[in-house]
Amino acid sequence: MPFALKLPRRNPDAPRPSLRERAAALKVSAAKVIGKGRSPHRWPRLAGGGAPSKALSDLIEAHMLAYARCLHGMGEEGADVPALRAAEEEAFRALLHTPLTSDADRGCYAAAVIERENGFLVRGYAGTRNDPLSVAYRNLRFGEHAPEPAQEAEPEPVEAAAPVLMNIDDPRSGLMTYADARGDLHTKPFAEGLAFMAARLNAVARTEYHRRFNAEANELDAAGCEELDARLRRELRLDALHILAFRFEQAFAEGQAERQGSTGAGASAAKVDLKPLTVLQLVNLHEAYAAARFLWEGVVARPYSVAWRDPRGCVHATPVGHLADFEETRAALIGDRIINELTSRSPPE
């Protein structure tokens, strides 16, 4: 005998329940199945504590509603997600900065903050005073619930400082004004100001040196690498920048001594009479002094020309070093005088 299932048919004339009535019927059915009614407390009670305050409960509920709306809107096309996230952030900040009056408030507050910070809508405030966990800790530990701008006193208006009009690149004062890497102005002696600028240029030049050396020294042998190193150091003026940056006191002291003629090289070079010599004789003399300058320059760089170095890096010469420095400077000065003499000569009429 075939099995026949007869389904009850609804009377088409019977009144249809509304959506509200159907929802109420579902709640009644769910209550019968679960067997328990809804808990009167939204948040669990703490052991030995009372119920949280109504103000805190309302803020928690408002934030949960904003949070749910934001999550729902992120899954819908055409939803204004930035506005929803801003509303959720505003509701959360209102909850975050609310005062806590009891242990029950503190427990529910901590649970709500931790739940949100472990959720999907975490913002990037880590490591700052505006981090929600930092704000929550200050609220729980010290009772500091006010937002950050309200905690800090408003700065009093400060009159604009008078512009620095003195000692700015004035040779007569011996001072110069320069800005450091942060933009702060400093007025210091020329030697220190130039040393600061030379240190910055030295860093840039060394970066360029390493870049070019690594790019050009791929297939070079040891001799080629040494030649490349010497060429780059010469083109980028690394030695000069290093001296100006880290041995500026010695450099300026020696330059001032030469300017004032304390070494005697300037006075000795001035005694050479160039007027009676012809143009050809001047050219030959310039070549001779150029060779002498190159020779004495090599002697200055020898180890026996250096007596010792102080902790600042200044080099103190031996008697041989002083002699070589004197002859090198004298040859350079005479060479400059010869060039000036040649340029001042006019062809005979």
Sine and cosine of phi, psi and omega as CSV:
sin_phi,cos_phi,sin_psi,cos_psi,sin_omega,cos_omega
0.00,0.00,0.86,-0.51,-0.03,-1.00
-0.90,0.43,0.60,-0.80,0.00,-1.00
-0.99,0.14,0.80,-0.59,-0.02,-1.00
-0.88,-0.47,0.80,-0.60,0.03,-1.00
-0.95,-0.30,0.87,-0.49,0.00,-1.00
-0.97,-0.24,0.88,-0.47,0.04,-1.00
-1.00,0.02,0.64,-0.77,0.02,-1.00
-0.92,0.40,0.65,-0.76,0.02,-1.00
-0.98,-0.19,0.69,-0.72,-0.01,-1.00
-0.98,0.21,0.67,-0.74,0.04,-1.00
-0.93,0.38,0.87,-0.49,-0.03,-1.00
-0.92,0.40,-0.30,0.95,0.00,-1.00
-1.00,0.00,-0.13,0.99,-0.03,-1.00
-0.95,0.30,0.58,-0.82,0.01,-1.00
-0.92,0.39,0.67,-0.75,0.01,-1.00
-1.00,0.01,0.72,-0.70,-0.01,-1.00
-0.95,0.32,0.49,-0.87,0.04,-1.00
-0.98,0.22,0.12,-0.99,0.01,-1.00
-0.91,0.42,-0.62,0.79,0.04,-1.00
-0.89,0.46,-0.70,0.72,0.00,-1.00
-0.91,0.42,-0.61,0.79,0.02,-1.00
-0.93,0.38,-0.63,0.77,0.04,-1.00
-0.90,0.44,-0.66,0.75,0.04,-1.00
-0.89,0.45,-0.65,0.76,0.03,-1.00
-0.90,0.44,-0.62,0.78,0.05,-1.00
-0.90,0.43,-0.62,0.78,0.03,-1.00
-0.90,0.43,-0.66,0.75,0.03,-1.00
-0.90,0.45,-0.67,0.74,0.02,-1.00
-0.90,0.43,-0.66,0.75,0.02,-1.00
-0.91,0.42,-0.62,0.78,0.02,-1.00
-0.90,0.43,-0.58,0.81,0.03,-1.00
-0.93,0.37,-0.63,0.78,-0.02,-1.00
-0.94,0.34,-0.74,0.67,-0.03,-1.00
-0.93,0.36,-0.65,0.76,0.02,-1.00
1.00,0.01,-0.03,1.00,-0.01,-1.00
-0.73,-0.68,0.55,-0.83,0.08,-1.00
-0.99,0.12,0.10,-0.99,0.00,-1.00
-0.93,0.36,0.68,-0.74,0.00,-1.00
-0.92,0.39,0.70,-0.72,-0.01,-1.00
-0.94,0.35,-0.24,0.97,-0.05,-1.00
-0.94,-0.34,0.81,-0.59,0.01,-1.00
-0.93,0.38,-0.59,0.81,-0.03,-1.00
-0.91,-0.43,0.56,-0.83,-0.03,-1.00
-0.91,0.41,0.55,-0.83,0.03,-1.00
-0.96,0.29,0.56,-0.83,0.11,-0.99
-0.99,0.10,0.46,-0.89,0.01,-1.00
-0.91,0.42,0.85,-0.52,0.01,-1.00
0.98,0.18,0.10,0.99,-0.02,-1.00
-0.90,-0.44,0.15,-0.99,0.01,-1.00
-0.99,-0.13,-0.29,-0.96,-0.01,-1.00
-0.99,0.10,0.49,-0.87,0.06,-1.00
-0.92,0.40,0.37,-0.93,-0.02,-1.00
-0.92,0.38,0.40,-0.92,-0.01,-1.00
-0.91,0.41,-0.58,0.81,0.00,-1.00
-0.88,0.47,-0.70,0.72,0.02,-1.00
-0.92,0.39,-0.66,0.75,0.02,-1.00
-0.88,0.48,-0.65,0.76,0.03,-1.00
-0.90,0.43,-0.63,0.78,0.01,-1.00
-0.93,0.38,-0.63,0.78,0.03,-1.00
-0.90,0.43,-0.69,0.72,0.01,-1.00
-0.90,0.44,-0.65,0.76,0.01,-1.00
-0.90,0.43,-0.65,0.76,0.02,-1.00
-0.93,0.37,-0.63,0.78,0.02,-1.00
-0.90,0.44,-0.61,0.79,0.03,-1.00
-0.92,0.40,-0.70,0.71,0.03,-1.00
-0.91,0.42,-0.61,0.79,0.02,-1.00
-0.89,0.45,-0.71,0.71,0.00,-1.00
-0.91,0.42,-0.65,0.76,0.03,-1.00
-0.89,0.46,-0.63,0.78,0.00,-1.00
-0.91,0.41,-0.71,0.70,0.02,-1.00
-0.90,0.44,-0.64,0.77,0.01,-1.00
-0.92,0.40,-0.64,0.77,-0.01,-1.00
-0.94,0.35,-0.48,0.88,0.00,-1.00
-0.93,0.36,-0.33,0.94,0.03,-1.00
-0.99,-0.12,-0.01,1.00,-0.01,-1.00
-0.95,-0.30,0.60,-0.80,0.02,-1.00
-0.98,0.18,0.72,-0.69,0.02,-1.00
1.00,0.02,0.00,1.00,0.01,-1.00
-0.97,0.25,0.53,-0.85,0.02,-1.00
-1.00,0.10,0.99,0.13,-0.09,-1.00
-0.90,0.43,-0.69,0.73,0.03,-1.00
-0.84,0.54,-0.64,0.77,0.02,-1.00
-0.92,0.39,-0.64,0.77,0.03,-1.00
-0.91,0.42,-0.65,0.76,0.02,-1.00
-0.93,0.37,-0.60,0.80,0.06,-1.00
-0.91,0.42,-0.64,0.77,0.04,-1.00
-0.91,0.42,-0.64,0.77,0.04,-1.00
-0.91,0.41,-0.66,0.75,0.01,-1.00
-0.91,0.42,-0.64,0.77,0.03,-1.00
-0.90,0.43,-0.69,0.73,0.03,-1.00
-0.91,0.42,-0.63,0.78,0.01,-1.00
-0.93,0.36,-0.63,0.77,0.02,-1.00
-0.92,0.40,-0.58,0.81,0.07,-1.00
-0.89,0.45,-0.65,0.76,0.07,-1.00
-0.93,0.37,-0.63,0.78,-0.09,-1.00
-0.91,0.42,-0.56,0.83,-0.08,-1.00
-0.97,-0.23,0.36,0.93,0.02,-1.00
-0.99,0.11,0.60,-0.80,0.04,-1.00
-0.95,0.32,0.54,-0.84,-0.01,-1.00
-0.94,-0.35,0.78,-0.63,-0.12,-0.99
-0.93,-0.37,-0.14,0.99,-0.05,-1.00
-0.46,-0.89,0.18,-0.98,0.06,-1.00
-0.91,0.41,-0.55,0.84,0.04,-1.00
-0.90,0.44,-0.66,0.75,0.07,-1.00
-0.88,0.47,-0.67,0.74,-0.03,-1.00
-0.91,0.42,-0.66,0.75,0.01,-1.00
-0.91,0.42,-0.74,0.68,0.02,-1.00
-0.92,0.40,-0.61,0.79,0.03,-1.00
-0.89,0.46,-0.74,0.67,0.00,-1.00
-0.89,0.46,-0.67,0.74,0.01,-1.00
-0.89,0.46,-0.66,0.75,-0.02,-1.00
-0.92,0.38,-0.66,0.75,-0.01,-1.00
-0.92,0.39,-0.70,0.72,-0.01,-1.00
-0.91,0.42,-0.63,0.77,0.01,-1.00
-0.89,0.45,-0.66,0.75,-0.01,-1.00
-0.95,0.33,-0.65,0.76,-0.03,-1.00
-0.95,0.33,-0.29,0.96,0.10,-0.99
-0.99,-0.13,0.16,0.99,-0.04,-1.00
-1.00,-0.08,-0.42,-0.91,-0.14,-0.99
-1.00,-0.01,-0.43,0.90,-0.14,-0.99
-0.98,-0.21,0.74,0.68,0.00,-1.00
-0.99,0.15,0.72,-0.70,0.02,-1.00
-0.99,-0.15,0.27,-0.96,-0.05,-1.00
-1.00,0.00,0.96,0.27,0.04,-1.00
-0.93,-0.38,0.16,0.99,-0.12,-0.99
-0.87,0.50,0.67,-0.75,0.03,-1.00
1.00,0.09,0.07,1.00,0.01,-1.00
-0.87,-0.49,0.25,-0.97,0.03,-1.00
-0.94,0.34,-0.30,0.95,0.02,-1.00
-1.00,0.04,0.04,1.00,0.05,-1.00
-0.89,0.45,0.77,-0.64,-0.03,-1.00
-0.82,0.58,-0.62,0.78,0.01,-1.00
-0.93,0.37,-0.57,0.82,0.06,-1.00
-0.93,0.38,-0.68,0.73,0.04,-1.00
-0.89,0.46,-0.69,0.73,0.00,-1.00
-0.90,0.44,-0.63,0.78,0.02,-1.00
-0.90,0.43,-0.70,0.71,0.01,-1.00
-0.90,0.43,-0.57,0.82,0.03,-1.00
-0.93,0.36,-0.68,0.73,-0.03,-1.00
-0.96,0.28,-0.63,0.78,-0.12,-0.99
-1.00,0.07,-0.68,0.74,-0.11,-0.99
-0.89,-0.46,-0.09,1.00,-0.03,-1.00
0.97,0.26,0.33,0.94,0.02,-1.00
-1.00,0.06,1.00,-0.07,-0.07,-1.00
-0.97,-0.25,-0.17,0.99,-0.04,-1.00
-0.94,0.33,0.54,-0.84,0.07,-1.00
-0.87,0.49,0.32,-0.95,-0.10,-0.99
-0.86,0.50,-0.70,0.71,0.01,-1.00
-0.88,0.47,-0.50,0.87,-0.02,-1.00
-0.98,0.21,-0.37,0.93,-0.01,-1.00
-0.98,0.20,-0.54,0.84,-0.03,-1.00
-1.00,-0.03,0.68,-0.73,0.02,-1.00
-0.94,0.35,0.59,-0.81,0.02,-1.00
-0.92,0.40,0.77,-0.64,-0.01,-1.00
-0.92,0.39,0.67,-0.74,0.03,-1.00
-0.95,0.31,0.59,-0.81,0.01,-1.00
-0.90,0.44,0.72,-0.70,-0.03,-1.00
-0.94,-0.35,0.73,-0.69,0.02,-1.00
-0.92,0.39,0.57,-0.82,-0.01,-1.00
-0.90,0.43,0.70,-0.71,0.00,-1.00
-0.93,0.36,0.55,-0.84,0.01,-1.00
-0.92,0.40,0.68,-0.73,-0.01,-1.00
-0.89,0.45,0.56,-0.83,0.00,-1.00
-0.98,0.18,0.94,-0.34,-0.06,-1.00
-0.95,-0.32,-0.15,0.99,-0.07,-1.00
-0.94,-0.34,0.46,-0.89,0.08,-1.00
0.88,0.48,0.57,0.82,0.05,-1.00
-0.96,-0.27,0.97,-0.24,0.01,-1.00
0.79,0.61,0.67,0.74,0.01,-1.00
-0.98,-0.20,0.94,-0.34,-0.04,-1.00
-0.87,0.49,-0.46,0.89,-0.05,-1.00
-0.94,0.33,-0.49,0.87,0.00,-1.00
-1.00,0.05,-0.34,0.94,-0.04,-1.00
0.97,0.25,0.24,0.97,-0.02,-1.00
-0.87,-0.49,0.38,-0.93,0.09,-1.00
-0.60,-0.80,0.48,-0.88,0.01,-1.00
-0.94,-0.35,0.76,-0.65,0.00,-1.00
-0.60,-0.80,0.32,-0.95,0.01,-1.00
-0.96,-0.28,0.70,-0.71,0.03,-1.00
-0.99,0.13,-0.19,-0.98,-0.08,-1.00
-0.91,0.42,-0.45,0.89,0.01,-1.00
-1.00,0.01,-0.06,1.00,-0.01,-1.00
1.00,-0.04,0.05,1.00,0.02,-1.00
-0.98,0.22,0.67,-0.74,-0.02,-1.00
-1.00,0.05,0.64,-0.77,0.04,-1.00
-0.73,-0.69,0.70,-0.72,0.08,-1.00
-0.92,-0.39,0.93,-0.35,-0.08,-1.00
-0.64,-0.77,0.14,-0.99,0.05,-1.00
-0.85,0.52,0.39,-0.92,-0.05,-1.00
-0.84,0.54,-0.63,0.78,-0.05,-1.00
-0.88,0.48,-0.69,0.72,0.00,-1.00
-0.94,0.34,-0.62,0.79,0.03,-1.00
-0.90,0.43,-0.70,0.72,0.04,-1.00
-0.92,0.39,-0.55,0.83,0.05,-1.00
-0.90,0.43,-0.63,0.78,0.03,-1.00
-0.90,0.43,-0.72,0.69,0.02,-1.00
-0.90,0.43,-0.61,0.79,0.02,-1.00
-0.92,0.39,-0.57,0.82,0.04,-1.00
-0.90,0.43,-0.66,0.75,0.04,-1.00
-0.92,0.39,-0.68,0.73,0.05,-1.00
-0.91,0.42,-0.58,0.82,0.02,-1.00
-0.90,0.43,-0.63,0.77,0.04,-1.00
-0.90,0.43,-0.68,0.74,0.03,-1.00
-0.91,0.41,-0.67,0.74,-0.02,-1.00
-0.91,0.41,-0.61,0.79,0.02,-1.00
-0.93,0.37,-0.61,0.80,0.08,-1.00
-0.88,0.48,-0.69,0.73,0.04,-1.00
-0.91,0.41,-0.59,0.80,0.03,-1.00
-0.88,0.48,-0.75,0.67,0.00,-1.00
-0.90,0.44,-0.62,0.79,0.00,-1.00
-0.90,0.43,-0.74,0.68,-0.03,-1.00
-0.94,0.33,-0.59,0.80,0.01,-1.00
-0.91,0.41,-0.69,0.72,0.01,-1.00
-0.92,0.39,-0.50,0.86,-0.01,-1.00
-0.98,0.20,-0.50,0.87,-0.11,-0.99
-0.97,-0.23,-0.22,0.98,-0.11,-0.99
-0.98,-0.19,0.42,0.91,-0.06,-1.00
-0.92,0.39,-0.73,0.68,-0.10,-0.99
-0.91,-0.42,0.41,0.91,0.00,-1.00
-1.00,-0.05,0.51,-0.86,0.09,-1.00
-1.00,0.08,-0.13,-0.99,-0.07,-1.00
-0.89,0.46,-0.68,0.73,0.00,-1.00
-0.91,0.41,-0.64,0.76,0.03,-1.00
-0.90,0.43,-0.61,0.79,0.04,-1.00
-0.91,0.41,-0.63,0.77,0.05,-1.00
-0.91,0.42,-0.67,0.75,0.04,-1.00
-0.91,0.42,-0.65,0.76,0.05,-1.00
-0.90,0.44,-0.65,0.76,0.02,-1.00
-0.88,0.47,-0.71,0.70,0.00,-1.00
-0.90,0.43,-0.64,0.77,-0.02,-1.00
-0.91,0.41,-0.69,0.72,0.00,-1.00
-0.92,0.39,-0.65,0.76,0.03,-1.00
-0.90,0.44,-0.57,0.82,0.02,-1.00
-0.95,0.30,-0.68,0.74,-0.03,-1.00
-0.93,0.37,-0.62,0.78,-0.04,-1.00
-1.00,0.00,-0.05,1.00,0.04,-1.00
0.84,0.54,0.69,0.72,-0.06,-1.00
-0.91,0.41,-0.66,0.75,-0.03,-1.00
-0.91,0.42,-0.68,0.74,0.00,-1.00
-0.90,0.43,-0.68,0.74,0.01,-1.00
-0.91,0.42,-0.61,0.79,0.03,-1.00
-0.90,0.44,-0.68,0.73,0.00,-1.00
-0.91,0.42,-0.70,0.71,0.01,-1.00
-0.91,0.41,-0.54,0.84,-0.07,-1.00
-0.99,0.17,-0.63,0.77,-0.18,-0.98
-0.87,-0.50,-0.15,0.99,0.06,-1.00
-0.72,-0.69,0.63,0.77,-0.10,-0.99
-0.92,0.39,-0.51,0.86,-0.01,-1.00
-0.90,0.43,-0.72,0.69,0.02,-1.00
-0.91,0.41,-0.66,0.75,-0.03,-1.00
-0.89,0.46,-0.71,0.71,-0.02,-1.00
-0.95,0.30,-0.54,0.84,0.03,-1.00
-0.91,0.40,-0.68,0.73,0.01,-1.00
-0.94,0.35,-0.60,0.80,0.05,-1.00
-0.90,0.43,-0.63,0.78,0.04,-1.00
-0.93,0.37,-0.59,0.81,0.01,-1.00
-0.92,0.40,-0.65,0.76,0.04,-1.00
-0.92,0.39,-0.60,0.80,0.00,-1.00
-0.90,0.43,-0.61,0.79,-0.03,-1.00
-1.00,0.05,-0.10,0.99,0.07,-1.00
0.98,0.21,0.41,0.91,-0.02,-1.00
-0.95,0.32,-0.47,0.88,0.04,-1.00
-0.98,0.18,-0.29,0.96,0.00,-1.00
1.00,0.05,-0.14,0.99,-0.04,-1.00
-0.92,0.38,-0.63,0.77,0.00,-1.00
-0.91,0.42,-0.67,0.74,0.01,-1.00
-0.92,0.38,-0.62,0.78,0.02,-1.00
-0.92,0.39,-0.63,0.78,0.02,-1.00
-0.93,0.37,-0.51,0.86,-0.02,-1.00
-0.95,0.31,-0.32,0.95,-0.02,-1.00
-0.98,0.21,-0.25,0.97,-0.01,-1.00
-0.97,0.26,0.87,-0.49,-0.04,-1.00
-1.00,0.02,0.87,-0.49,-0.05,-1.00
-0.96,-0.27,-0.12,0.99,-0.09,-1.00
-0.91,0.42,-0.68,0.73,-0.07,-1.00
-0.95,0.32,-0.23,0.97,-0.12,-0.99
-0.99,0.15,0.54,-0.84,0.07,-1.00
-0.99,0.14,0.08,-1.00,-0.02,-1.00
-0.90,0.44,-0.68,0.73,0.00,-1.00
-0.90,0.43,-0.64,0.77,0.04,-1.00
-0.91,0.41,-0.62,0.79,0.04,-1.00
-0.90,0.43,-0.64,0.77,0.02,-1.00
-0.90,0.44,-0.73,0.69,0.02,-1.00
-0.89,0.45,-0.63,0.78,0.01,-1.00
-0.92,0.40,-0.61,0.79,0.03,-1.00
-0.90,0.44,-0.64,0.77,0.05,-1.00
-0.90,0.44,-0.62,0.79,0.00,-1.00
-0.92,0.39,-0.69,0.72,0.01,-1.00
-0.95,0.31,-0.49,0.87,0.08,-1.00
-0.91,0.42,-0.65,0.76,0.05,-1.00
-0.91,0.40,-0.64,0.77,0.02,-1.00
-0.91,0.42,-0.65,0.76,0.04,-1.00
-0.89,0.46,-0.67,0.74,0.02,-1.00
-0.89,0.45,-0.63,0.78,0.00,-1.00
-0.90,0.43,-0.76,0.65,-0.04,-1.00
-0.94,0.34,-0.48,0.88,0.07,-1.00
-0.90,0.44,-0.59,0.81,0.07,-1.00
-0.94,0.35,-0.56,0.83,0.03,-1.00
-0.92,0.40,-0.61,0.79,0.01,-1.00
-0.87,0.49,-0.54,0.84,-0.05,-1.00
-0.99,0.11,-0.08,1.00,-0.02,-1.00
-0.96,0.29,0.46,-0.89,0.00,-1.00
-0.89,0.46,-0.53,0.85,-0.03,-1.00
-0.96,0.29,-0.11,0.99,0.06,-1.00
-1.00,0.01,-0.14,0.99,-0.05,-1.00
-0.95,-0.32,0.84,-0.54,0.02,-1.00
-0.99,0.12,-0.79,0.61,0.00,-1.00
-0.23,-0.97,0.24,-0.97,0.04,-1.00
-0.86,-0.51,0.72,-0.69,0.03,-1.00
-0.99,0.12,0.16,-0.99,-0.04,-1.00
-0.86,0.51,-0.39,0.92,0.01,-1.00
-0.99,0.14,-0.12,0.99,0.01,-1.00
0.99,-0.11,0.03,1.00,0.02,-1.00
-0.95,0.30,0.67,-0.74,-0.03,-1.00
-0.99,-0.14,0.78,-0.63,0.05,-1.00
-0.94,-0.35,0.81,-0.58,-0.16,-0.99
-1.00,0.03,0.39,-0.92,0.15,-0.99
-0.99,0.13,0.11,-0.99,0.08,-1.00
-0.82,0.57,-0.62,0.79,0.07,-1.00
-0.90,0.43,-0.64,0.77,0.03,-1.00
-0.90,0.44,-0.66,0.75,0.04,-1.00
-0.89,0.45,-0.67,0.75,0.03,-1.00
-0.90,0.45,-0.70,0.72,0.01,-1.00
-0.90,0.44,-0.62,0.78,0.02,-1.00
-0.92,0.40,-0.63,0.78,0.02,-1.00
-0.89,0.45,-0.74,0.67,-0.04,-1.00
-0.93,0.37,-0.61,0.79,0.03,-1.00
-0.90,0.43,-0.69,0.72,0.01,-1.00
-0.91,0.40,-0.65,0.76,0.00,-1.00
-0.90,0.44,-0.69,0.73,0.01,-1.00
-0.90,0.43,-0.63,0.77,0.01,-1.00
-0.91,0.41,-0.68,0.74,0.00,-1.00
-0.91,0.41,-0.65,0.76,0.03,-1.00
-0.91,0.41,-0.62,0.78,0.05,-1.00
-0.88,0.48,-0.64,0.77,0.06,-1.00
-0.91,0.42,-0.63,0.78,0.01,-1.00
-0.92,0.40,-0.61,0.79,0.02,-1.00
-0.90,0.43,-0.68,0.73,0.02,-1.00
-0.89,0.46,-0.67,0.74,0.04,-1.00
-0.90,0.45,-0.60,0.80,0.02,-1.00
-0.93,0.38,-0.64,0.77,0.01,-1.00
-0.91,0.40,-0.64,0.77,-0.01,-1.00
-0.95,0.31,-0.36,0.93,-0.01,-1.00
-1.00,0.05,-0.24,0.97,0.00,-1.00
-0.96,0.26,0.58,-0.82,0.07,-1.00
-0.89,-0.46,0.55,-0.84,-0.01,-1.00
-0.89,0.45,0.56,-0.83,0.00,-1.00
-0.92,0.40,0.56,-0.83,0.00,-1.00
-0.96,0.27,0.00,0.00,0.00,0.00
